[in-house]
Structures are given as structure tokens and as C-alpha cells.
Amino acid sequence: MDTFIAILIGLFWAAIIVGLVVRFVRAKNGKRLRAVAEPLVAAADSYQENLIGKTGTAEFKATTEGEKPA
């Protein structure tokens, strides 16, 4: 059972890495790093918001620019 869980965890991380590589390859020149980092930053932002209860950076940015948060 432990081996099965280890394989599943490895497959999970492999899928994430493949997805990031695909995003990198398909992105336009000059925007590749942003395209790769965007889902990671969004996930970290969501994690932080759920962990400590503070608003995310997207909502903070929208309110500082005078827009209504989503």
C-alpha cells in the first residue's frame, strides 16, 4: 500500500511538471516565465488566503486600482 501511495504522489508531481512544461512551450516569447508562474502564484495566493484569512493579492490589487474586487 505504501508503494502505491508513493507512485500516486510521483504521478501527481509528474503531471504538474508536464503541465508547466506544456504552458512554457505554448506561451509566446517574452511571456513564458509569467505563463509558467501564474498557476503557481494563484495556488499560493489561494493557500495563503485560506490559511490566514487575509484577502488575496488579486483582490488587494483590484481595490488599490479603484475597481470592485471579483
HELIX and SHEET records of a PDB file:
HELIX    1   1 ASP A    2  ARG A   26  1                                  25    
HELIX    2   2 ARG A   32  ILE A   52  1                                  21    
HELIX    3   3 THR A   57  THR A   64  1                                   8    
END                                                                             
